[in-house]
Amino acid sequence: MVDLQVNLGNGLHLQNPVLTASGTFGYGYEYDDFFDVSMLGGFIVKGTTLNPRQGNPYPRLAETPSGMLNAVGLQNKGVNYFVEHIYPQLTKYTNNVIVNVSGSTIDDYVETARIIDGLEHIPAIELNISCPNVKKGGMGFGTDCNMASSVVEAVRRVYHKHLMVKLTPNVTDIVSIAKAVEQAGADSVSLINTLLGMAIDAEKRRPVLSTITGGLSGPAVKPVALRMVWQVSRVVNIPVVGLGGIVTAQDAVEFLLAGASAVQIGTANFLDPTTPANVVKGIEDYMFRHSMSNMSELIGKLIV
């Protein structure tokens, strides 16, 4: 028997280490036709802000070699709409439903987190201080240790459940950012968010995206993500959730070996909506083949 359970602390217990990445899995119920969503460790719903956001103008998606660029810009109808119309549809799930929270100001983050704190069926939020596709807030908070600490400390005062903080790779020293948010009260960190990139239409001599730059995701970013997960997991004392280019169970196992306690499936959901379920089965098969009985025998067991 293989035990896939993982405890990320402060009330966030996963039946297996596979989550889905915000912005790639809608609100979860869109995938009900493909597999039993409750069989995952959990899923992270699309970015939620205090007030409605229209997102960026089109075009805001571009295919790239081994990946994609997106500049959606956190389009959503706001936290109050989420509470009234979306949340009631999520209470049927027996696994962990996590809300990705973003904002333009610290006050935005705080108020959104405070509202979600009152939702019984939501055991955690993922604080997004790393989105590269918004003009205000987002990545601006995640590239500076003091700013990152300030927003996490402020949210920690009003949010009492599991606080996961999503980190940007668009920094020179991600380890310092990770340590700063840990000291500010984060229960875990997730990394990486997208890398800032660009695509050009040479015939038109114009950028492909309306915003000129966007967030690069998919298999192309996996080596960078693996490196950062390995670096961060060696210096923080809180769980690390790894993401970035995970398509197969082998990809996920590599992140777990590098020190991630759980993983998120992102862009691969667009290619094959059953990917998260396949990854869960693949991790179990890998552990069985290597005579591992629980996740402690896999997490952080990279031989260097």
N, C-alpha and C positions, 0 to 999 in steps of 0.2 A: 504494500500500500504506500502511496505517495501523498504526503500532506502538503498542500500548496498554500496553507494559510500564512498570512503576514499581518503583524500588528504594527501599525505606524504610530501608535501612541495617541493619547488624549481622545479616546473613543472611536478611533478609526481602525477597525479590524477588517481585513480583506480575506475573503474565502480563497482567493488566489491573487497573484501579483499583477494581473492585467487590468488596466484602466483604459479609457479612451481619452484622447486629447480634445480639449475645448476647441470649438469651431469646426470640428471635422465629424461630429456625431450628432449634430442638431440638439434636440432635447431627449434623445434616446428612443422615444416611442416610434420615431421614423424608421427604426431598424427592426421593429417587432416582426415584420414579415420575413426577415432573413434568418433570425435565430433567437433563442431565448436570452434576452438582454440581461436577465437576472442571474445568468450563470457566470458573468464577469465579476471580477473583484469590485468593480464599480464603473461609473461613467461620469465624465465631467461635461456639463452642459455648456452651450455657447456663452460667450462673454456677456455679462449682464452689467449694466450701468445704472446710475441713479435715475437719469432721465432718458427718454427715447433718443436713439441715434439713427440717422438715415444711412450712415456709412459713407464711403467714398464714391465718387462718380464712376461709371463704367467707362472703359474696361478696367477690371480690377483683378483678373486672373490671367496668368500666362504660364504655359508649359515650358519647362527648361530641361536640358539634359539631366536625366535621373532625378527630376524633381519638379517643383512648381513654385511660382511666385504668386503671392496673394496680397491684396491691398484692400480687403473688404472694409476694414475700419470699424469693427465692433458694432455692426448694425444689429439693433435689438429694440424692443418696445419699452424698455425700462423695467426697473425692479418691481414696481407696483403691478404692472401688467403680468409679470412673471408670477407674483404671489397669487393674483386673482384667477389667472387663466391657465398657466402652465403647471404650477406646483400641484394642483389637484390631480393632474394626469400622471404625476410621478410617484404618488404615494403607493401605487400598486407594486412597485419594484421591491424585491426583498434584499437587494444588495445596496451598495452605497451610491447615493446620488449626490454629486459634488457640484457646487456652483462656482464658476469662474467669475470673479469680481474685478471690474476695472473702473477707472475714473479719471477725470481731468484735474481734480484737486484732491488734497487729503480729506477734506470734508466730504467730498463725493464718496470716496472709498469708505469712510467711517459710517455714513448714513446707510449706504447700501448693505454693508456688513451687519449693521445693527438690525435692519429689517429682516435679513435672512437668518439671523441668530434666533429669531422666534419661530422658525419653521421646524417642527418636530422631526420631520423625515429627512432633513438635510444635516448630515453629521459633520460636514466640513465645507470650507470654501477654499478655492485656489486664488490667491491674491495675485492678480496679473499686473506686475510692475515692469513688464517687458515687451509690450506690444509695439512694434515699430511702425504701425500703420495709422497712427493718430497724431494730430498736430499738437495736442496738449495732453500732458499726463503720460500714461503708458510707460514706454521705455525711458522717458525722462527721469522717472523715479528709480529705475533699476540700474542706471549707469553710474550712480554716485552713492558711496557708502552712507553718507549722512542723510541723503534724501530717502534711501531705501529704509534706513533705520527709522526715520521719522514716520513714514506711512505705516510701517509694520507696528510700531509702538502705539500709534493712534488707533489702529484697528484692533489691536490686542486688548485695549481697554474696554471695548464694547462687544467684542466677539469672544465667546467663551468655549466654543467647540474647537475642533481641529483646524489649525490655520496653516495651510500649505502656501508657500510663496514661490511663484514662477519666475525664474531668472532668465535674463537675456544673455546671449553669447556675444553681444556687440560691445564688449568691454575688454580692456587689456588684462584685467586680473579678476576672474570670476570667483576665485577663492575668497578674496577680501569681501566681496559683496555677500557671499554665502555666510561667512562668519558674522558679518554685520547684522543680517536678518535673523540669524540664530540668536544672537545676543539680545535682539529687540523683541524676541518672543515667538518666533516661528516654530511650529511643531515639526515641519518638514519643508524641504525645498524640492521643486521640480525644475528640471533643466534637460534640454535647452528649448527656449522659444526660437522663433525663426531668425535666420541670419539676414541682415539687410543686403538686398541684391537689386539688380536692375536688368531689364531686357530692352533691346532696341530693334525696331523694324528698319533694316538698312535701306530697303527700297523707298520707304516713305521718309526716311531720315528723322524718325520720331520715336520717342519712348513708347513701349507697348502699353504700359500701365498709365492710367490717368494721373496717378500720383508720382510718376517717374520711377520711384523706388518702391520696393515691397519686401515682403518676408519670404525668404527661400526656405522650403521644407522638402522632405522626401529623402530617398537614399543618398543623395549627394551630400547631405549634412551629417550623416551618421559618424564618420571618423572624428569630426569636431565634437559632436555630442558625446561620444564615448570617452574622448580625452578629458572633457570637462567633468563628466560624471565621476570618472576615476580620480581626478584631482580633488574635487569637492568632497567626495565620500571619505577621503583619507584625513580630512582636517575638521569636519563638523561632527557633532555628537547627536545629530538628529537624522532621521531617515532621509534618503535621497530617492527621488522618483525620476527615472530616466526616460527621455524621449528624444526623438530625432532620427528619422529614417528607418524606423522599425517596420519591417514588412513580414518577416518570417519568425518562427520560434527561435531559430538560431540567432537572429539579431537580438531578440529579447534576452536570450541566455547570455549573450556577450555583455549586455548592460548589467545584468545581475551579477555576473562574475566581476565586473569592474567596480561593483559596490552599490548599485541601485537595489533598493529593497522592493521596488515595484517599477512597472514600466507603463507608458502610455502609447497607444496606437493612434497615429494621426492621419497623415496623407494617404496611407495605405487603405483607409476606409473608403476612399473615393474609387480605388481600383477594384477592390473586392470587399463588399460590406460584411462578409463572414470572417475577415482576417482576425479580429480579436478572439473569436471562438476557436479558430484554428491555432492561434498562438497559445492559448491556454492548454489545449490538447498536446501541442508540440513540446511545451515545457515539461508537462507530465511525462511524456515519452522519453525525453532527454534524461530526466532524473531517474526514471526506472532503468534505463540502459546503463546509467552510471552508478546504480545501487545507492541512490540518495533517497532518504526517507522523508526529509523535511527541508524547508527553504534555508535553514541555517547552514546547511551543507553546500549550498550553492552561492548565496549572497556574499560577495566580496572575496570569493575563493580563487581569484586570479593568482596564478603562480608567476612571480617575477623574480 
